[in-house]
Amino acid sequence: MDNIMQGWIKLHRKLIKWEWYHDSNMVHLFIHLLLNANHKDSHWQGNLVKRGQMITGRKQLSADTGLSEQTIRTCLKRLKSTNELTIKPTNRFSLITIVNFNTYNNSDMIQTEPINQPANQQLTSNQPATNQQLTTNKNVKKEKNGKNEKKKDKYMDFVFLSKDEHKKLLERFGSVSILKEKITALNDYLGSTGKKYASHYHTILTWARKDDKLAPKKKTPEEKIAELQAKGLGKWAE
């Protein structure tokens, strides 16, 4: 199987609210670009092609998607108008940059340069091309397989817990609704402050212990009875 089939991207459900979502050609082309853009910086024929970029042309995009060249031209123009991508043309090919590529494809690498601008390196050619260049990007994103790494599920927008951590928290709080409140509180805090924690599981436990200390001490049944009796005697004495 071709290497490109081993990679992956992520699509948020909010894509259905995208202004071009009801145009099937726009969705088709944009997803095709996401799937084919570089997941890391590379070089092609002396040209730097950064993460989130790809070298291609209308003819190749038409062949890959089955859309006509005129449709490709129209869709690219619309995607540029809403700042989904930028295009730097040459007489041989076009360098397409997906502006918010990290939104769709998280990187395991540390980014040292922003990807929302085309490469500054000049793309030149001494001879005009009769045909637009074929896309030549390698787009394999290898999933982490470290023995000590546990896959974590995403809860709401910012909270990540492994299945084991979620199970332990559910046992700790004894109620799905209470656990949901704890996760919601942490999610809102992370979203409003931008803070990061090494472990969301331990953060929730730490906050819970603090809440327990602040909560009023519950009275035993014997203490409640004694209190009621004391109130009754006090009233009788009057």
Secondary structure in CASP SS format (residue, H / E / C, confidence):
PFRMAT SS
TARGET T0000
AUTHOR 0000-0000-0000
METHOD secondary structure of the structure
MODEL  1
M C 1.00
D C 1.00
N H 1.00
I H 1.00
M H 1.00
Q H 1.00
G C 1.00
W C 1.00
I C 1.00
K C 1.00
L C 1.00
H C 1.00
R H 1.00
K H 1.00
L H 1.00
I H 1.00
K H 1.00
W C 1.00
E C 1.00
W C 1.00
Y C 1.00
H C 1.00
D C 1.00
S H 1.00
N H 1.00
M H 1.00
V H 1.00
H H 1.00
L H 1.00
F H 1.00
I H 1.00
H H 1.00
L H 1.00
L H 1.00
L H 1.00
N H 1.00
A C 1.00
N C 1.00
H C 1.00
K C 1.00
D C 1.00
S E 1.00
H E 1.00
W E 1.00
Q C 1.00
G C 1.00
N E 1.00
L E 1.00
V E 1.00
K C 1.00
R C 1.00
G C 1.00
Q E 1.00
M E 1.00
I E 1.00
T E 1.00
G C 1.00
R H 1.00
K H 1.00
Q H 1.00
L H 1.00
S H 1.00
A H 1.00
D H 1.00
T H 1.00
G C 1.00
L C 1.00
S C 1.00
E H 1.00
Q H 1.00
T H 1.00
I H 1.00
R H 1.00
T H 1.00
C H 1.00
L H 1.00
K H 1.00
R H 1.00
L H 1.00
K H 1.00
S H 1.00
T C 1.00
N C 1.00
E C 1.00
L E 1.00
T E 1.00
I E 1.00
K E 1.00
P E 1.00
T C 1.00
N C 1.00
R C 1.00
F C 1.00
S E 1.00
L E 1.00
I E 1.00
T E 1.00
I E 1.00
V C 1.00
N C 1.00
F H 1.00
N H 1.00
T H 1.00
Y H 1.00
N C 1.00
N C 1.00
S C 1.00
D C 1.00
M C 1.00
I C 1.00
Q C 1.00
T C 1.00
E C 1.00
P C 1.00
I C 1.00
N C 1.00
Q C 1.00
P C 1.00
A C 1.00
N C 1.00
Q C 1.00
Q C 1.00
L C 1.00
T C 1.00
S C 1.00
N C 1.00
Q C 1.00
P C 1.00
A C 1.00
T C 1.00
N C 1.00
Q C 1.00
Q C 1.00
L C 1.00
T C 1.00
T C 1.00
N C 1.00
K C 1.00
N C 1.00
V C 1.00
K C 1.00
K C 1.00
E C 1.00
K C 1.00
N C 1.00
G C 1.00
K C 1.00
N C 1.00
E C 1.00
K C 1.00
K C 1.00
K C 1.00
D E 1.00
K E 1.00
Y E 1.00
M C 1.00
D C 1.00
F C 1.00
V E 1.00
F E 1.00
L E 1.00
S C 1.00
K H 1.00
D H 1.00
E H 1.00
H H 1.00
K H 1.00
K H 1.00
L H 1.00
L H 1.00
E H 1.00
R H 1.00
F H 1.00
G C 1.00
S C 1.00
V H 1.00
S H 1.00
I H 1.00
L H 1.00
K H 1.00
E H 1.00
K H 1.00
I H 1.00
T H 1.00
A H 1.00
L H 1.00
N H 1.00
D H 1.00
Y H 1.00
L H 1.00
G H 1.00
S H 1.00
T H 1.00
G C 1.00
K C 1.00
K C 1.00
Y C 1.00
A C 1.00
S C 1.00
H H 1.00
Y H 1.00
H H 1.00
T H 1.00
I H 1.00
L H 1.00
T H 1.00
W H 1.00
A H 1.00
R H 1.00
K H 1.00
D H 1.00
D H 1.00
K H 1.00
L H 1.00
A C 1.00
P C 1.00
K C 1.00
K C 1.00
K C 1.00
T C 1.00
P H 1.00
E H 1.00
E H 1.00
K H 1.00
I H 1.00
A H 1.00
E H 1.00
L H 1.00
Q H 1.00
A H 1.00
K H 1.00
G H 1.00
L H 1.00
G H 1.00
K H 1.00
W H 1.00
A H 1.00
E C 1.00
END
